[in-house]
C-alpha cells in the first residue's frame, strides 16, 4: 500500500488530552481519532491491527468449537427488566425510546438477548452443550471515559455464551475457553496473569479475569511470590492468623476528641498505633443499613460485603442518613450502642483487639479501652478487608505482592441466573423441563489493542509484534526526485507484494527526517530504506525494536525478510 494514498494523519506533538502512552501514541501515529468523549474512529492502520487481533480471537474460539453469530445492538427493555438489570446496571446502561415511546437499550452485553434466542430455538438436551460468540461494538455510558481505548463508551468486544444441562458440562467448557483465552493473549505477545475475580453485575461464581501487567492498569493484582496464586485485590481472601495481645482489659472510658476525625488523627491524638483503632463505616446494602467495623489500619472491601449479603447494590450511606440513624457524623462512628435496625458486621481482625479505641457516636468524642463482646455485640465476623502486601498467600505458599493490571478478558460461570429469569428451559433425558446452565466469556478487543501498545513501545513510538503489526515491512524511498531511487523502490514494492509480504511504501514527497520519525512512530517491525546506495543495489535494513541496521543487497532482501 502506498503511503501517499493512505489516511495516516500523524502528529508532531503529543496530544494534550492523552495521559497514557497507548492513548498518546495511537492518536499521534494516526491509528485512531476521537469523535466524542470515549468514542473513537479507527483509521486504516488502527483497523488493520484491530482486525488481526479479531482474527486471533476467531481462530481460537473456532478451535474451541464455538460458533460465531451476530446479535443486535438495539435491545428491548423488557428483556433487561425481566432479569432485573434494567435497574442494577444503573446509569451505565445507554437507554433510548423509539417513535412509539418503547424503551430500548444499546447493548452493554448480550446475556438477555442470547438467552431469549436459545430459549426460543433450542428445546432438547441432544443439542447440548454448545457455545455461541460474536465480535461486536458494546455501549456503556461511563461517567468518566478516559485513557483512550482502555475506558470508552463504545468499544469492540468478543462475547461468548455457553449452554449446558449441568455444572459438570459447564466446568468442562469453562476450562476449554479458559485455555483458549490463554492462547489468545499468548499469541498477542502479552505478559498477563489469569486472576480470581468478582462477577459484578454479571452474576454467577468462579470467575477469572485476564490481566495484562502494566503500571497504568486500573486494577490491582494480589499474587504470591512463591506460587501461581493470583486474584484481583477485590477477591483475594485474607487468611492471616491473628493473636490477642496479653493485656488486662481496662475500664471503658469516653474522651473528648475535638476536631479529630480520621483514623490517623485519632491515633495521634490518643497516642496509639493505627492498628489499635476500630474503623466504623455505614453502608446501605440493598435496603438494609450495615455498620462495618475493621481495624484502623485496614480498608473495607465492599465487594466482599456485597458477596456476604448476596446483595445487588452496596453503597456508602450518606452523611445525612448516617446522622439520622446514629446521631453523629462520619468521623465519630463506633459499634457501641448501635440501633437494633442496623447490622454490625466486623472483620476477623477486630475480634482480637484489646483496649482499642472507637468513635462514641457523638461528634467530638471517642471511647478508649474498647473490647469486643464486653462493650458491644457483633452480628457476625467475616473476611471484610482488602488483602495487604506481606500478608500470607491464601494458598499457604509465600506472601502477597501487588502488581497493576489492565483487564482484557473475563470468564464467568453464570449458572441459571438468566435462564431462570427468562424461563429458558429444555427437555432433559427424562422428558422433563429443565433450566439451562450458562457460562459467559468476554474479551475487550479494542482494549487489548491498547494494552499491547502499553507493553510494546519506546520513546520514539510503537513496537508492534510481527503477528499484529499493521504491515510487516515499511519501505521508505528517501528521495522521490531521484530516478534510480524511484525505480528501485517501485521494483522492491512489487517484489515484496508478490512474495506475500505486507508492505507500506512511503512514496511521499517529504524530508528524510519526517519519514524516519513517522516510521518509528508507526512501529512497523522492519524498515527497508532506499537511499544513496540504490545505484549499487543496496538498501538499509533496520529492526524497529532493537535498532540494529545493516546494508542488504536487493537480491537477498526477500529471503532475508522471510527468514525473520
N, C-alpha and C positions, 0 to 999 in steps of 0.2 A: 504494500500500500504506500502510495506517495504522500509524504507528509504535507506537501503543499495543498493537497486535496482533502486533508483530514481536519476535523474540528478539534484542535488541541490548543485551547487558549491559555497558555502558560502565563504565570505572573512573575514579576521580578522580585516583589517583596512578599513577606509572609502576611497572609490575611489577618487583619486586626481582630476579627471576630473569632478566630480559631485559637484555642488554648492547647489542644493536644496535637502531637506530631502527625497522627493519622489525618486529622481534620485539616491541618495546615497543608500537608503535602498533597492530599487528594484534590484540594482546591487549587493549590499553586501549580500543580502539574496538569491541570485541566481535565481531571477524571470526573469531577462532579461540580455542580453549581446549585446553589440554594435557590429555591423558588419561594418558600415561606419558611418560617421557623420550624425546624425539624422535618422539612420536606425538600428532597433533592432530585435534580435531574442527574441521570447517569449519562455522561458524554461518551463518545466512541471508545476511548481507552478504558474508562471505568466499566462500560458494559461488556467489553471483551474479557476483562478479569472476572467480573461477576458471572459471566456465562461459564467460565472454566471452573469456578467454584461449584456452580449449579451442576455441571457435568459430573464432577467427582461425587457429589451428593447423590445424583441419579444412579450412577453406576453402582454405588454401594447399597443404595436402597433396593435397586433391582436385584442385586446379588443376594439380598436378604429376603427375596421373594415378595417384596411389597409391590403394590400395583398403583401406578400413577393415575390420578383423576384430576378434575378441575371443578371446584365448588364456587358458588357465587360469593362475591364480597358483600353484596347487599342482603341483609338477613332480617326476616320479620321479627318484630319484638316479641311476639307470642312465644317463640322458642326460648328466648332468654328469660322471659317472665316465668315460664313453666319450670325452669331449673333454678330460679331464684337469683340468677346472676345479673338480671336487669338492675337489681338494687345493689348487690355486693360488688359489682365491678366499679360502681361509683362513677365519677366524672371522667375516668379514663376511656369509658365506652363512648365512641362517637355516635350520636343519635341524630336522626332526622325524620321528617314526615314527608309522605308523598302528597300528591294533589288531593287525595281523598282523606287526608289527616290521619292516615295509618302510620304507626310508629315502626321505624326500621333502625338497624344498627349497621355501621360499617364493620366488617369482620375484624375483630381483635384476635380471634381464634375461632376454630370451627367444630368444637365438640358437639354443640347442639345440632348443627347442620348435618354432620356426618352420622350422628346417632339417628336422626329422623330419616335420613336416606336409607340406612341399613334396616331400620325398623320396618320401612315400607317395602323393601325389596328382597330381604332375606328372611326365611322363616323356618329353616331346618338346621339341625346340628351337623348335617352332612356337608354343609358349606364351610364349616369352621375348622381351624382358625383361618383368618385372613387379615391382611394389613393394607390399608389404603393410604396414599400420601399425595401431596400436592406441593408445588412451589409457587407462592403467590404473595402479593402485597398484603400487609396487615396494617391496621389503623388503630392507634391508641392516642388519646388526647393527653399527652404528657404535660404535666403542669409546668415543667422547666425542661423542654427539649434542649439538649446541649451535647457537646463533644462530637458533633458531626454525625456520622453513621452509627455511633455507639448508643445514642439515645434519641431516636427520632419519633415523629408522629406517624410517618408512613415508612415501612421497612419491608424488605423481602425476607420471607420465612419459608422454610420447609416444615410442614406439619404432617404428621402421620398418626394413624389411629388403628389399633388392632382390636379384633373382636374374638371372644373365646367363650367356651362353655364352662370353664372352671379356672381356678387360680393356678393350677399346675401348668395348664397350657399358656396362661399369661406369663408365668415365670420363664418358660422356655423362649417365648418370643421376645420378652424383655431382654434376656441375655443375648439373643441374636442381634437385636437392634443396638444394644449397648456396645457390642463388639464392632458393629458396622460404624457407629459413631467414632470409636477409637481409630478405625482405619481411615475414616474421612479426615479427621484432624491430623493424623499422621501424614496422609498424602498431601495435605495442605502445608506440611512442614512446620507445624505449630508445636511449641512447648506448652503442654497443657496437663491438667490433672482432672480426673473424674472424682467429684466430691459428693458426699451425702448432703442432701438439700431439703428445703421445705417446699411443699407443693403450692402454697399460697392459695389464690382464688381458684386454682385448677382442681383442688381436692385430691383425694387419694393418698396413698402412703408409699414408702420405699422408693423415694425419688432420688435421682442423681443429676447434678449439674456438671457440665464440661466447662472448665475454666481455663482460659489462656492466661498464663502467668505474665503479668505486666504491672509495673509500678503505678500505672494510671488507672488500673481497674477499680471499679466502684465496690467490689465485693472483697471481703477478707476471707482467706482460706486458712483454716487451722489444720496443721498437718504434723505428723510425728516425725521427729528427727531420726527415728530408727526403724520405721515400718512404712507400709503403704497406706496407713490410715490418713484420710483427708476428708474434711467436711467444711461446708460453709459455716462461718462462725455462728450463724443463727441456729444451727442444728447440732453443733458439737456438744455432746453430753459432758458434764463435769463429774469426775469420779474421785475427786480429792477426798482423802480420809482426814477429817478434821479432828482435833483433840481439844478438850476443855483445859483451860489453864487451872492450875491448882491454887485456888484463891477463895477465901471465905466470902460469902455473899454479904454485901453491906446494905444498910437500910436505904430504901428508895428516897431520893431527895430531889425536890423541884428547885431549879435555879433560874435566876434571871439571866437572859442572853439577849440583850438589846442589839438590834441591827445585825444579828448573826443569822444567816440563812443556809449557806451551802455547807456540805459535809466537812470541807476543809476548814471553813471559818469556825464551825462548831468545835472541831478537833483542836484547832489552835487556841481558841478562847478558853476551852475547858482543860487544855493541857494533856491530851491523849493522842494516840496514833489513830490514823484514819480507820483502821480495821477494828477499833473498839467502839465505833459508832454504828447505829442502826439507821438505815435509809428507808423511809416510808413514802411510797408513791401511790396515788389513787388512779385507778384505771376504770374505764367503762367497758365491760366485757359483754357484748350484745346489750342487754338491758340491765345488767347486774353491775353494781359498783363493787370493786375489789381493791383492797389495800395490799400492795406487795411490799414485803419487808426484806431487805438484803443487808449484808454487811456494808459498812461505809465505803470500803474500797472496791466494791463490786458494782457492776452495772446490770440493771434489769433487762432481761431478754424477753421482749413482748411476743416473739414468735413461740417461745416455749410456753408462755402464758396462754396464748391462743390455742395451742395444741392441748394443753392441760384441760381447758374447759371445752374443747372441741367447738370453739366459737366461730362465728362467721366474721365478726368485726371486733377488733380490740383497739381502743384509742385512749389517750390520756384524758382524764377528767379535766374540765376547765377549772380555773381558779374559783369562779362563781359557784360551780357545782360542788367543789371541794369545801368551800366555806359554808354552803347551805347544810352539808352533811356533818362536817367535822367542827365547824366553828372557828377554823383557823386557815391560814394560807399555806402555800406550798412549803415554805421554809420551816414550819413548826409542826409538821405531822409526825405522829407516832402511833404505835399499836396499843397504847393503854387507853381504856375507856372508849373503845370504838363501838358505835351503834350496832345492834344486832342485825340490822339490814345490810351491813357491809361484811363481806367475807374478808378474813385476814389470812393471807397465804404467805408463807415465809420460805426463803431459800434455805437449803440444808445447813449452810454455814451459821445461820442465826441461832440454831439450837445449841451451839457450842460457845456462845458468848457468855461472859461472866462480868457483871458490874459494868455494863455498857451504857451508852447514852442514846437518847432518842428525843424527838420532839414531844412536847406536852399537849399538843392540840390546843394551844393558846399562843397567840402571837407574842414573840419575845421571850418564850420560856422553853426550857428543856428539862428532861429528867436525867439524873445521874444514878449510877448503880442499878441499872435496869437488868432484870434477869428473866428470860423467857420461862413460861409456865408459872412462876411465882407471881409475876406482876401483870401478866396478860396471857390470854389464850390464843392459840393459833388453830385455825380451822384445819389446815394441813401444811405439811412441809413438802417441798418439791424442788427439783432442779430448775431454777428460775433465773440463773445469771449467765452472762456470757463467759465462755472459757477464756483464760488468760495465758499469755506466753509463759512457759515454765511450769504450767500445770501438767500433771501426769497425762499421757496419751490415753484415751478411753480404751484402747485395745491392750493396755498394760505394757506397751513397748515404747520406751523413750519418753520424751517430754514434748509439749506442744510448742511449735514455732508458727509464725504468721507469714503469709505472703498475700500480695494483692492479685486479683484475678478479674478477667473480663468474661462474663458468662456468654458462651456462644452456642450451647446446646443444653437441653433439659429433657429428661425421660421420666415418665410417671407411670405408676400402676394406679389407674383410676378406680378400679373395681366396678361397682354398679351405680356410682353417683349419678351419671347422666342417663343410663338406661332405665333406672328406677323412675326417675323424674319424668322421662318421656315415654314410659311404658313400652320399651323396646324389648320384645321377647321373641323366642324361637321355640320350636318343638324339640324337646330332647329325645334321647333314645327310647324313653318310656311313653312318648307321645304327649308329654305334659309341657305346658308353657313354662319357660324358664328365662330369667333375665340375663342378657349378655354381660360378660365381664370384659372390661375395656382397658387398654393401655394407650398412652399418648406420648408422642415423641417429637420434639421441636428442635430446629436449628435456625439460628439467625444468620441467614446467608449474607446479607449486606453487612451485618455486624461482624461476621467472620472476616470479610474483606478488610474492614478497618483494623481488626485485631492483627491480621497478617502484617499490615503496614506498621503497627506499633512494634512488632518484633523484628521487622525487616526494613531498616532504614539507616542512613548515616547522615552526616551534616550536609551532604550535597543533594540528598533526595532519597527515593525509594530503592529497595534492593529486592526486586521480585524473584521468588523462587522460580526455577525454569518452568515447572509444571503449571504455574499460574500467571506468568508474565503476559502482558498484552501482545507482545511479539518476542520471538527468541533472539533476533538479531536487529540491531539498529545500524543501518548502512548510512554513512554520512559522507556526502560529497562536500569537501571543504571549499571548493571554488567552482561555482556553476558557470563561470565565464571562461574557463579553460577547457578547450575542446577535448583534450586527451583525458581529463578527469571525468567529463560528462560521459564520454564513450565507455570508459571502464566502469563507472558507477552503474550506468544503464545495463551493461553486459552482466555485471555481478547481480544486479537486481533480478534480471530474468533467470539467471542460473540458480540463484537461491530459491526462487519460487518454483522452478521446475524440480528442484531437489526436495520440495515439500517443507522447506524451512520458512517459518513465519517471519516475515521481514518488514520493517518500517523503513522506508527510504527517504532520508532527509535531503530533498532536492530543492530546498528553499534558497532564495537569494538573501542569505543572512551572513553576518560575520561569523568567523570560526568560533569566537568566544560564546556567542549566543547559542550556536548549535551544540557545543560541548556542554554548556550549562543546562540546556533543555534535555540533552541526552542523559546526563547524570540525574536530573530531577525525575524524569520518567522512569528510570531504573530498569531498562531492558538488560537482560543478563550479559549480552555480548555486543560489543561495538566494533564495526568494521569501518575504518576511515580511509577514504580515497583522497590522497593528498599529493605531496611533491614527488613521490616515487611512482606515481601512476605510470609514467613512461617506461619504467623498468619492470612493471608488472607486479609491484609490491604494494600491499596495503598494511595499515596498522591495525592489529587485532588487540582489543582490550577486554579484560574481565571486569565487569562493573563492580562486583563485590570486593575482590582482592586488590583491584587497581593495577594488576600485572598487565603489561603490554609487550607485544613482540611484533616484528615485521614478518608477514607471511606472504609467500608468492601465491598469485591467484590460482595457479594450477593445483595447489594443495589446500586452498581455502575451504571448499565444500567438505572434503574429508576431515579437515581439522575441526570444523564446526560439528560435524556429525559425531566425531569422537567425544565431544563434550556431553 
